[in-house]
Amino acid sequence: SKSTKFIKNSLLNLTVTVDYMRNKAKRYIYANFDAINTLILRQKGMKS
């Protein structure tokens, strides 16, 4: 378990770049993430 302050600081460091392909598809490129951000992004992907 982590405090919300620690999670918030971790998310503030997360960088997302959206690359638009020629066929209008989007590719998301994530940088500066740690284990907490990885878990959050995996959970988000599972819900959608």
N, CA, C and O atoms as a CHARMM CRD file, in Angstrom:
* protein
*
  192
    1    1 SER  N      0.84300  -1.18200   0.00000 PROA 1      0.00000
    2    1 SER  CA     0.00000   0.00000   0.00000 PROA 1      0.00000
    3    1 SER  C      0.88800   1.24600   0.00000 PROA 1      0.00000
    4    1 SER  O      1.90400   1.29700   0.69300 PROA 1      0.00000
    5    2 LYS  N      0.50000   2.21800  -0.76500 PROA 2      0.00000
    6    2 LYS  CA     1.23400   3.48000  -0.87400 PROA 2      0.00000
    7    2 LYS  C      0.29500   4.62900  -0.56100 PROA 2      0.00000
    8    2 LYS  O     -0.91400   4.52700  -0.77400 PROA 2      0.00000
    9    3 SER  N      0.84600   5.71200  -0.06100 PROA 3      0.00000
   10    3 SER  CA     0.03100   6.88600   0.23200 PROA 3      0.00000
   11    3 SER  C     -0.33800   7.59200  -1.06700 PROA 3      0.00000
   12    3 SER  O      0.35800   7.47500  -2.07600 PROA 3      0.00000
   13    4 THR  N     -1.44000   8.32200  -1.02200 PROA 4      0.00000
   14    4 THR  CA    -1.87400   9.04600  -2.21800 PROA 4      0.00000
   15    4 THR  C     -0.85900  10.10200  -2.62600 PROA 4      0.00000
   16    4 THR  O     -0.72500  10.39500  -3.81400 PROA 4      0.00000
   17    5 LYS  N     -0.14100  10.68000  -1.67200 PROA 5      0.00000
   18    5 LYS  CA     0.87600  11.67800  -1.99700 PROA 5      0.00000
   19    5 LYS  C      1.97700  11.04200  -2.84400 PROA 5      0.00000
   20    5 LYS  O      2.43500  11.64600  -3.81400 PROA 5      0.00000
   21    6 PHE  N      2.40400   9.83200  -2.48900 PROA 6      0.00000
   22    6 PHE  CA     3.44400   9.14300  -3.23900 PROA 6      0.00000
   23    6 PHE  C      2.94800   8.79000  -4.64300 PROA 6      0.00000
   24    6 PHE  O      3.68800   8.93200  -5.61600 PROA 6      0.00000
   25    7 ILE  N      1.70900   8.33600  -4.74900 PROA 7      0.00000
   26    7 ILE  CA     1.13300   7.99200  -6.05300 PROA 7      0.00000
   27    7 ILE  C      1.01100   9.24200  -6.91800 PROA 7      0.00000
   28    7 ILE  O      1.31300   9.20300  -8.11100 PROA 7      0.00000
   29    8 LYS  N      0.57100  10.35200  -6.32500 PROA 8      0.00000
   30    8 LYS  CA     0.43100  11.60100  -7.07200 PROA 8      0.00000
   31    8 LYS  C      1.78300  12.06200  -7.60600 PROA 8      0.00000
   32    8 LYS  O      1.88200  12.45300  -8.76800 PROA 8      0.00000
   33    9 ASN  N      2.81700  12.02200  -6.78200 PROA 9      0.00000
   34    9 ASN  CA     4.15400  12.42900  -7.22700 PROA 9      0.00000
   35    9 ASN  C      4.65000  11.53100  -8.35300 PROA 9      0.00000
   36    9 ASN  O      5.29500  12.00000  -9.29000 PROA 9      0.00000
   37   10 SER  N      4.35400  10.27000  -8.26100 PROA 10     0.00000
   38   10 SER  CA     4.75500   9.32900  -9.29400 PROA 10     0.00000
   39   10 SER  C      4.05300   9.64600 -10.61300 PROA 10     0.00000
   40   10 SER  O      4.67800   9.61200 -11.67300 PROA 10     0.00000
   41   11 LEU  N      2.76100   9.95300 -10.55300 PROA 11     0.00000
   42   11 LEU  CA     2.00100  10.27600 -11.76600 PROA 11     0.00000
   43   11 LEU  C      2.43100  11.60900 -12.37200 PROA 11     0.00000
   44   11 LEU  O      2.36800  11.77800 -13.59000 PROA 11     0.00000
   45   12 LEU  N      2.86400  12.55200 -11.54900 PROA 12     0.00000
   46   12 LEU  CA     3.31500  13.83500 -12.07500 PROA 12     0.00000
   47   12 LEU  C      4.56800  13.68000 -12.94500 PROA 12     0.00000
   48   12 LEU  O      4.80700  14.50100 -13.83100 PROA 12     0.00000
   49   13 ASN  N      5.36000  12.64500 -12.70100 PROA 13     0.00000
   50   13 ASN  CA     6.56000  12.40100 -13.49900 PROA 13     0.00000
   51   13 ASN  C      6.27700  11.64900 -14.79100 PROA 13     0.00000
   52   13 ASN  O      7.14300  11.57500 -15.66300 PROA 13     0.00000
   53   14 LEU  N      5.09000  11.09600 -14.92700 PROA 14     0.00000
   54   14 LEU  CA     4.74100  10.32200 -16.10600 PROA 14     0.00000
   55   14 LEU  C      4.60100  11.23600 -17.32600 PROA 14     0.00000
   56   14 LEU  O      3.96700  12.28900 -17.25800 PROA 14     0.00000
   57   15 THR  N      5.19600  10.81900 -18.42900 PROA 15     0.00000
   58   15 THR  CA     5.11300  11.56700 -19.68200 PROA 15     0.00000
   59   15 THR  C      4.47700  10.67800 -20.73700 PROA 15     0.00000
   60   15 THR  O      4.86600   9.52200 -20.90600 PROA 15     0.00000
   61   16 VAL  N      3.49000  11.22700 -21.45100 PROA 16     0.00000
   62   16 VAL  CA     2.82300  10.47400 -22.51200 PROA 16     0.00000
   63   16 VAL  C      2.94400  11.26300 -23.80600 PROA 16     0.00000
   64   16 VAL  O      2.61600  12.44800 -23.86000 PROA 16     0.00000
   65   17 THR  N      3.41800  10.59400 -24.84000 PROA 17     0.00000
   66   17 THR  CA     3.49600  11.18800 -26.17200 PROA 17     0.00000
   67   17 THR  C      2.52500  10.43700 -27.06300 PROA 17     0.00000
   68   17 THR  O      2.52200   9.20600 -27.08100 PROA 17     0.00000
   69   18 VAL  N      1.69600  11.17000 -27.80700 PROA 18     0.00000
   70   18 VAL  CA     0.75200  10.54400 -28.72700 PROA 18     0.00000
   71   18 VAL  C      1.29400  10.72300 -30.13700 PROA 18     0.00000
   72   18 VAL  O      1.50900  11.84400 -30.59700 PROA 18     0.00000
   73   19 ASP  N      1.50800   9.60600 -30.81100 PROA 19     0.00000
   74   19 ASP  CA     2.02200   9.60800 -32.17400 PROA 19     0.00000
   75   19 ASP  C      0.87700   9.24300 -33.10700 PROA 19     0.00000
   76   19 ASP  O      0.31400   8.15300 -33.00300 PROA 19     0.00000
   77   20 TYR  N      0.52800  10.15200 -34.02100 PROA 20     0.00000
   78   20 TYR  CA    -0.54400   9.89900 -34.97000 PROA 20     0.00000
   79   20 TYR  C      0.03800   9.27900 -36.23200 PROA 20     0.00000
   80   20 TYR  O      0.90800   9.86200 -36.88000 PROA 20     0.00000
   81   21 MET  N     -0.44700   8.10100 -36.57000 PROA 21     0.00000
   82   21 MET  CA     0.03600   7.37400 -37.72700 PROA 21     0.00000
   83   21 MET  C     -0.68000   7.86200 -38.99200 PROA 21     0.00000
   84   21 MET  O     -1.67600   8.58000 -38.91300 PROA 21     0.00000
   85   22 ARG  N     -0.16800   7.47000 -40.13300 PROA 22     0.00000
   86   22 ARG  CA    -0.79200   7.87600 -41.40400 PROA 22     0.00000
   87   22 ARG  C     -2.21800   7.37000 -41.53700 PROA 22     0.00000
   88   22 ARG  O     -3.06300   8.04200 -42.13000 PROA 22     0.00000
   89   23 ASN  N     -2.49100   6.19900 -40.99600 PROA 23     0.00000
   90   23 ASN  CA    -3.84900   5.64800 -41.08900 PROA 23     0.00000
   91   23 ASN  C     -4.75200   6.17100 -39.96200 PROA 23     0.00000
   92   23 ASN  O     -5.80000   5.59000 -39.68100 PROA 23     0.00000
   93   24 LYS  N     -4.34200   7.26000 -39.32800 PROA 24     0.00000
   94   24 LYS  CA    -5.08500   7.96400 -38.27600 PROA 24     0.00000
   95   24 LYS  C     -5.19000   7.17200 -36.98100 PROA 24     0.00000
   96   24 LYS  O     -5.97000   7.52500 -36.09600 PROA 24     0.00000
   97   25 ALA  N     -4.41900   6.11600 -36.86800 PROA 25     0.00000
   98   25 ALA  CA    -4.36000   5.37900 -35.59900 PROA 25     0.00000
   99   25 ALA  C     -3.43700   6.13600 -34.64800 PROA 25     0.00000
  100   25 ALA  O     -2.55200   6.87300 -35.08200 PROA 25     0.00000
  101   26 LYS  N     -3.65200   5.94600 -33.35900 PROA 26     0.00000
  102   26 LYS  CA    -2.82900   6.60100 -32.35000 PROA 26     0.00000
  103   26 LYS  C     -1.92500   5.57200 -31.68700 PROA 26     0.00000
  104   26 LYS  O     -2.32500   4.43300 -31.44300 PROA 26     0.00000
  105   27 ARG  N     -0.70300   5.99200 -31.40200 PROA 27     0.00000
  106   27 ARG  CA     0.22100   5.15700 -30.64600 PROA 27     0.00000
  107   27 ARG  C      0.66600   5.97200 -29.44300 PROA 27     0.00000
  108   27 ARG  O      1.14300   7.09800 -29.58400 PROA 27     0.00000
  109   28 TYR  N      0.50600   5.39600 -28.26400 PROA 28     0.00000
  110   28 TYR  CA     0.86500   6.08400 -27.03100 PROA 28     0.00000
  111   28 TYR  C      2.24600   5.61700 -26.58600 PROA 28     0.00000
  112   28 TYR  O      2.50600   4.41700 -26.49800 PROA 28     0.00000
  113   29 ILE  N      3.12500   6.56900 -26.30800 PROA 29     0.00000
  114   29 ILE  CA     4.47800   6.27600 -25.87100 PROA 29     0.00000
  115   29 ILE  C      4.63000   6.84600 -24.46600 PROA 29     0.00000
  116   29 ILE  O      4.52800   8.05500 -24.26100 PROA 29     0.00000
  117   30 TYR  N      4.87500   5.96500 -23.50500 PROA 30     0.00000
  118   30 TYR  CA     4.99100   6.37000 -22.11100 PROA 30     0.00000
  119   30 TYR  C      6.45900   6.43800 -21.71300 PROA 30     0.00000
  120   30 TYR  O      7.25900   5.59700 -22.12300 PROA 30     0.00000
  121   31 ALA  N      6.81300   7.44400 -20.91000 PROA 31     0.00000
  122   31 ALA  CA     8.18600   7.58900 -20.43100 PROA 31     0.00000
  123   31 ALA  C      8.15700   8.07000 -18.97700 PROA 31     0.00000
  124   31 ALA  O      7.14800   8.58700 -18.49700 PROA 31     0.00000
  125   32 ASN  N      9.26200   7.89100 -18.30700 PROA 32     0.00000
  126   32 ASN  CA     9.43600   8.33500 -16.91500 PROA 32     0.00000
  127   32 ASN  C      8.42700   7.69600 -15.96900 PROA 32     0.00000
  128   32 ASN  O      7.93400   8.34700 -15.04800 PROA 32     0.00000
  129   33 PHE  N      8.12600   6.44000 -16.19400 PROA 33     0.00000
  130   33 PHE  CA     7.20400   5.79900 -15.26600 PROA 33     0.00000
  131   33 PHE  C      7.92000   4.76000 -14.44000 PROA 33     0.00000
  132   33 PHE  O      8.95800   4.22600 -14.82900 PROA 33     0.00000
  133   34 ASP  N      7.33600   4.48600 -13.28700 PROA 34     0.00000
  134   34 ASP  CA     7.90000   3.50400 -12.37200 PROA 34     0.00000
  135   34 ASP  C      6.89200   2.37300 -12.17300 PROA 34     0.00000
  136   34 ASP  O      5.90400   2.28800 -12.90300 PROA 34     0.00000
  137   35 ALA  N      7.12800   1.53500 -11.22000 PROA 35     0.00000
  138   35 ALA  CA     6.27900   0.35600 -11.01600 PROA 35     0.00000
  139   35 ALA  C      4.82600   0.72800 -10.70000 PROA 35     0.00000
  140   35 ALA  O      3.90300   0.04100 -11.13800 PROA 35     0.00000
  141   36 ILE  N      4.62300   1.79400  -9.95200 PROA 36     0.00000
  142   36 ILE  CA     3.24800   2.20200  -9.61300 PROA 36     0.00000
  143   36 ILE  C      2.50100   2.63000 -10.87000 PROA 36     0.00000
  144   36 ILE  O      1.35300   2.23400 -11.06800 PROA 36     0.00000
  145   37 ASN  N      3.13000   3.42400 -11.71200 PROA 37     0.00000
  146   37 ASN  CA     2.47600   3.85000 -12.94600 PROA 37     0.00000
  147   37 ASN  C      2.19000   2.66600 -13.85900 PROA 37     0.00000
  148   37 ASN  O      1.16000   2.63400 -14.53100 PROA 37     0.00000
  149   38 THR  N      3.09000   1.70000 -13.88600 PROA 38     0.00000
  150   38 THR  CA     2.86800   0.50500 -14.68800 PROA 38     0.00000
  151   38 THR  C      1.61300  -0.23000 -14.22200 PROA 38     0.00000
  152   38 THR  O      0.80500  -0.66500 -15.04200 PROA 38     0.00000
  153   39 LEU  N      1.45200  -0.36700 -12.91800 PROA 39     0.00000
  154   39 LEU  CA     0.25900  -1.02300 -12.38400 PROA 39     0.00000
  155   39 LEU  C     -1.01000  -0.25200 -12.71800 PROA 39     0.00000
  156   39 LEU  O     -2.02200  -0.85500 -13.07300 PROA 39     0.00000
  157   40 ILE  N     -0.97000   1.05600 -12.60900 PROA 40     0.00000
  158   40 ILE  CA    -2.14000   1.89100 -12.91400 PROA 40     0.00000
  159   40 ILE  C     -2.50900   1.75900 -14.39200 PROA 40     0.00000
  160   40 ILE  O     -3.68400   1.60600 -14.72900 PROA 40     0.00000
  161   41 LEU  N     -1.51600   1.81700 -15.26700 PROA 41     0.00000
  162   41 LEU  CA    -1.79100   1.70800 -16.70100 PROA 41     0.00000
  163   41 LEU  C     -2.31600   0.32800 -17.07300 PROA 41     0.00000
  164   41 LEU  O     -3.17000   0.22300 -17.95300 PROA 41     0.00000
  165   42 ARG  N     -1.83800  -0.72100 -16.43900 PROA 42     0.00000
  166   42 ARG  CA    -2.34700  -2.06300 -16.69700 PROA 42     0.00000
  167   42 ARG  C     -3.80600  -2.18100 -16.27000 PROA 42     0.00000
  168   42 ARG  O     -4.61200  -2.78200 -16.98000 PROA 42     0.00000
  169   43 GLN  N     -4.15100  -1.61500 -15.12200 PROA 43     0.00000
  170   43 GLN  CA    -5.53100  -1.67900 -14.64300 PROA 43     0.00000
  171   43 GLN  C     -6.44800  -0.90200 -15.57200 PROA 43     0.00000
  172   43 GLN  O     -7.56600  -1.33800 -15.84700 PROA 43     0.00000
  173   44 LYS  N     -5.98900   0.24300 -16.05600 PROA 44     0.00000
  174   44 LYS  CA    -6.77900   1.03800 -16.98600 PROA 44     0.00000
  175   44 LYS  C     -7.03900   0.26200 -18.25800 PROA 44     0.00000
  176   44 LYS  O     -8.15500   0.27900 -18.77900 PROA 44     0.00000
  177   45 GLY  N     -6.02100  -0.41900 -18.76700 PROA 45     0.00000
  178   45 GLY  CA    -6.17200  -1.20000 -19.98900 PROA 45     0.00000
  179   45 GLY  C     -7.12100  -2.36900 -19.83000 PROA 45     0.00000
  180   45 GLY  O     -7.80500  -2.74700 -20.78100 PROA 45     0.00000
  181   46 MET  N     -7.17000  -2.94500 -18.63900 PROA 46     0.00000
  182   46 MET  CA    -8.04800  -4.07700 -18.38900 PROA 46     0.00000
  183   46 MET  C     -9.50400  -3.65100 -18.32700 PROA 46     0.00000
  184   46 MET  O    -10.38600  -4.43500 -18.67900 PROA 46     0.00000
  185   47 LYS  N     -9.77700  -2.42800 -17.88900 PROA 47     0.00000
  186   47 LYS  CA   -11.14900  -1.95200 -17.73900 PROA 47     0.00000
  187   47 LYS  C    -11.76700  -1.55000 -19.06300 PROA 47     0.00000
  188   47 LYS  O    -12.98300  -1.65000 -19.22800 PROA 47     0.00000
  189   48 SER  N    -10.95500  -1.09600 -20.01500 PROA 48     0.00000
  190   48 SER  CA   -11.52400  -0.61000 -21.27100 PROA 48     0.00000
  191   48 SER  C    -11.69000  -1.72000 -22.27000 PROA 48     0.00000
  192   48 SER  O    -12.15600  -1.48400 -23.38400 PROA 48     0.00000
